[in-house]
Amino acid sequence: MAPLEIVQFPARSDNYAVLVHDPDSGATVTIDAPEAASIAAALKERDWGLTDIFVTHKHFDHVEGVPALRESYSARTIGPRKSAAATGLYDQTVGGGESFTWAGRRVEVIATPGHTLDHVAYYLPQDELAFVGDTLFALGCGRVFEGTPEEMWASLKALRELPDDTKVYCGHEYTLANAEFAASVDPENAALAERKREIEALREEGKPTLPTTIAVEKATNPFLRADDAQLQKALGMEGAEPAAVFAELRQRKDRF
C-alpha cells in the first residue's frame, strides 16, 4: 500500500485546508472545506479528483465550501451526526466510537465536544494521522463555545491518548500566539522555550508550524497538561482538579 500524499495550504484568513490523496485508488479527501476555490485550485494543480469531504464541526469557516465542492465533484460528505439536521450537508453521519473505511483504510471517529457539541476528530491509525479541527491546536485548543470546560478537557485527554508519533493536523495557524501564551503560564518548561524559538523562526520565514505530533503537544501544550504538577504549581493551583485547571487556563487565554 503506497503512502498517502498530504497537501496543506492556507485558506480564508487563517484556516488551513488539507487534502489527503491515496495514489493506489485515486481517492482524495478534503478535511473540512473552509473555501471551495482554493481547494479546487489545489486539486486541479495535482490533477486529482475529490471523492470525499470529512467535516469536523459545523462552524461556517469549516463548511462554507462544502456545497460547491459537492456539486462540482459529487464528493461524499461525512460529518458529525449531532449537526446533520442543522447543516443539511452530510451524505453519511458519524459519532464518537464509530469507524468507517476510506481508501481501504480504517478511519476512527473520536467525539471531541467542547468547542462545539458536534465536534469530532478523524484518526487513521494505519497512517498515524489525526485531523482534529478546532479542538486541539499546536500549543493551544479551541475556545469553549458550546460545551463545558469538563467536556473540553475530556476531549483533549482523548486526543492525548493517541500514540506519540501521531501527526496532528489542525484547522488554523494560531501557533505563534499560542506559544506566547503558553510561555506566560509555563515559564520553566525548557522544551516549550525551545519550541517557541523554532516557531518564531518558522513564522518569520512564512512557513507553517503544522502538522504537529502528540508527543510534542504532550510536552509543551499547557492545555494538555492541566494535570501536570509543574504547571499547576506555576498557576498557583497545586492539587486542583485538572478540569478546573483547564478552565483557568482557557479563561486566561481568552483574556490574553
Legacy VTK file of the C-alpha trace (Angstrom):
# vtk DataFile Version 3.0
C-alpha trace
ASCII
DATASET POLYDATA
POINTS 256 float
0.000 0.000 0.000
1.520 3.305 -1.098
1.902 6.105 1.461
-0.761 8.782 1.475
0.067 12.144 -0.091
-0.939 15.094 2.091
-1.137 18.713 0.989
-1.771 21.525 3.476
-2.347 25.093 2.324
-3.822 28.361 3.626
-7.492 29.181 3.174
-9.523 32.202 4.255
-7.567 34.434 6.633
-6.046 31.877 8.998
-7.569 28.478 8.215
-5.716 25.545 6.771
-7.178 23.302 4.106
-5.839 19.752 3.948
-6.103 17.306 1.059
-5.266 13.637 1.574
-4.710 11.544 -1.565
-4.359 7.790 -1.919
-2.262 7.134 -5.032
-3.362 3.491 -5.238
-7.110 4.121 -5.524
-7.096 7.770 -6.609
-9.333 8.668 -3.663
-8.888 12.190 -2.328
-10.498 13.717 0.742
-10.539 17.280 1.993
-10.626 17.686 5.756
-13.314 20.323 6.186
-13.907 22.812 3.395
-13.121 26.355 4.528
-13.475 27.630 0.956
-14.138 25.946 -2.364
-11.878 27.978 -4.649
-8.526 27.247 -3.005
-9.366 23.554 -2.658
-10.447 23.300 -6.296
-7.238 25.050 -7.388
-5.088 22.637 -5.361
-6.933 19.670 -6.858
-6.520 20.988 -10.393
-2.810 21.646 -9.874
-2.280 17.990 -8.992
-4.851 16.557 -11.393
-6.761 14.984 -8.520
-10.477 14.497 -8.251
-12.313 14.900 -4.949
-14.070 11.797 -3.703
-14.797 12.724 -0.080
-15.196 15.533 2.441
-14.718 14.882 6.169
-16.337 17.574 8.322
-15.122 18.048 11.908
-17.800 20.505 13.031
-20.490 22.859 11.830
-18.784 26.263 12.016
-19.035 28.276 8.813
-15.289 28.561 8.264
-15.128 24.761 8.083
-18.149 24.046 5.879
-18.528 27.087 3.616
-17.015 25.280 0.640
-18.967 22.044 1.032
-21.961 22.809 -1.215
-19.869 23.941 -4.186
-17.426 21.050 -3.856
-20.218 18.501 -3.580
-21.803 19.891 -6.719
-18.574 20.044 -8.717
-17.130 16.665 -7.726
-20.082 14.628 -6.412
-17.974 14.096 -3.311
-19.345 12.016 -0.456
-19.617 14.231 2.620
-19.209 12.666 6.051
-19.964 14.731 9.135
-20.983 14.578 12.781
-24.462 13.242 13.395
-25.186 15.902 16.007
-25.183 18.694 13.404
-26.666 16.801 10.466
-30.087 18.415 10.731
-28.666 21.896 11.282
-26.349 21.794 8.271
-28.167 19.541 5.804
-24.769 18.852 4.201
-23.871 15.261 5.038
-24.335 12.124 2.963
-23.159 9.978 5.864
-23.148 10.786 9.572
-20.804 9.533 12.269
-20.349 9.709 16.011
-17.667 9.008 18.553
-16.558 5.411 18.831
-17.576 4.585 15.269
-15.366 3.862 12.285
-15.628 3.661 8.525
-13.440 2.786 5.577
-11.787 5.239 3.222
-9.346 4.152 0.504
-9.066 0.750 2.140
-8.091 2.317 5.445
-9.863 2.346 8.770
-10.950 5.803 9.925
-11.819 6.047 13.611
-14.144 8.791 14.813
-13.362 10.421 18.162
-16.027 12.569 19.822
-14.388 15.829 20.908
-17.155 18.132 22.213
-16.335 21.448 23.828
-15.610 23.916 21.038
-18.957 22.794 19.624
-21.148 19.951 20.835
-20.974 18.168 17.464
-17.182 18.253 17.095
-15.400 15.058 16.029
-11.837 14.167 15.067
-10.789 11.639 12.430
-7.953 9.234 13.221
-6.242 6.950 10.697
-4.272 4.502 12.872
-2.551 2.753 9.977
-1.042 6.055 8.832
-0.665 7.655 12.285
-2.714 10.686 11.277
-5.247 12.715 13.250
-7.396 15.531 11.894
-8.648 17.421 14.908
-10.348 20.545 13.555
-10.613 23.217 16.241
-10.381 21.032 19.348
-6.592 20.869 19.583
-4.181 23.408 18.150
-0.412 23.454 18.228
0.255 24.768 21.747
-3.416 25.565 22.213
-7.017 24.463 21.997
-10.281 25.861 20.699
-12.479 28.248 22.602
-15.226 26.558 24.584
-18.272 27.926 22.787
-20.962 25.291 23.327
-19.647 22.666 25.720
-18.260 22.889 29.227
-14.649 23.023 30.396
-15.103 19.491 31.702
-16.179 18.283 28.247
-13.298 20.057 26.532
-10.764 18.649 28.976
-12.149 15.148 28.392
-11.863 15.690 24.622
-8.254 16.815 24.922
-7.424 13.821 27.089
-8.906 11.525 24.456
-6.609 13.038 21.840
-3.659 12.942 24.241
-4.063 9.161 24.458
-3.257 8.703 20.769
0.211 7.292 20.019
3.054 9.772 20.439
4.085 9.580 16.776
0.629 10.580 15.539
0.809 13.562 13.190
-1.820 16.134 14.087
-3.431 18.453 11.548
-5.389 21.391 12.981
-7.805 23.874 11.466
-5.880 27.124 11.979
-2.418 28.701 12.112
-2.595 30.070 15.649
0.702 28.679 16.879
2.750 31.822 17.439
0.073 33.482 19.582
-0.435 30.190 21.408
3.301 29.942 22.072
3.365 33.397 23.623
0.527 32.490 25.959
1.994 29.091 26.803
5.298 30.690 27.788
3.473 33.101 30.073
1.863 30.297 32.125
4.616 27.672 31.892
7.858 29.692 32.093
10.042 26.880 33.480
9.337 24.463 30.606
12.604 24.191 28.683
11.042 22.175 25.866
8.423 24.877 25.410
11.045 27.636 25.321
12.975 25.810 22.594
9.813 25.158 20.620
8.807 28.805 20.857
12.121 29.806 19.269
11.553 27.317 16.448
8.025 28.639 15.855
9.202 32.238 15.728
11.789 31.296 13.115
9.242 29.420 11.001
6.748 32.267 11.025
9.427 34.831 10.185
10.064 32.778 7.045
6.344 32.473 6.311
6.386 28.720 6.877
3.604 26.710 8.551
4.012 25.340 12.055
1.772 22.348 11.333
1.428 19.444 11.438
2.492 18.792 14.986
2.661 15.499 16.884
1.019 14.163 20.004
4.433 13.773 21.661
5.345 17.413 21.069
1.989 18.633 22.327
2.145 16.471 25.456
5.495 18.042 26.323
4.703 21.679 25.555
0.969 22.412 25.217
-0.380 23.691 28.559
-3.920 22.689 27.675
-2.847 19.035 27.550
-1.024 19.397 30.865
-3.755 20.558 33.228
-2.977 17.520 35.399
0.782 18.205 35.446
2.170 19.159 38.862
4.740 21.611 37.461
2.122 23.548 35.522
-0.338 23.507 38.413
2.365 24.978 40.658
3.118 27.713 38.112
-0.571 28.619 38.110
-0.856 28.560 41.903
-3.308 25.653 41.661
-1.354 22.753 43.178
-3.566 19.713 43.718
-6.581 21.227 41.967
-8.910 19.188 39.812
-7.488 19.081 36.271
-10.780 20.275 34.757
-10.611 23.351 36.994
-7.006 23.961 35.972
-8.013 23.659 32.336
-10.880 26.119 32.882
-8.465 28.621 34.444
-6.056 28.229 31.515
-8.830 28.745 28.983
-10.104 31.840 30.793
-6.598 33.319 30.895
-6.103 32.607 27.204
-9.428 34.268 26.383
-8.159 37.433 28.081
-4.553 37.211 26.845
LINES 1 257
256 0 1 2 3 4 5 6 7 8 9 10 11 12 13 14 15 16 17 18 19 20 21 22 23 24 25 26 27 28 29 30 31 32 33 34 35 36 37 38 39 40 41 42 43 44 45 46 47 48 49 50 51 52 53 54 55 56 57 58 59 60 61 62 63 64 65 66 67 68 69 70 71 72 73 74 75 76 77 78 79 80 81 82 83 84 85 86 87 88 89 90 91 92 93 94 95 96 97 98 99 100 101 102 103 104 105 106 107 108 109 110 111 112 113 114 115 116 117 118 119 120 121 122 123 124 125 126 127 128 129 130 131 132 133 134 135 136 137 138 139 140 141 142 143 144 145 146 147 148 149 150 151 152 153 154 155 156 157 158 159 160 161 162 163 164 165 166 167 168 169 170 171 172 173 174 175 176 177 178 179 180 181 182 183 184 185 186 187 188 189 190 191 192 193 194 195 196 197 198 199 200 201 202 203 204 205 206 207 208 209 210 211 212 213 214 215 216 217 218 219 220 221 222 223 224 225 226 227 228 229 230 231 232 233 234 235 236 237 238 239 240 241 242 243 244 245 246 247 248 249 250 251 252 253 254 255
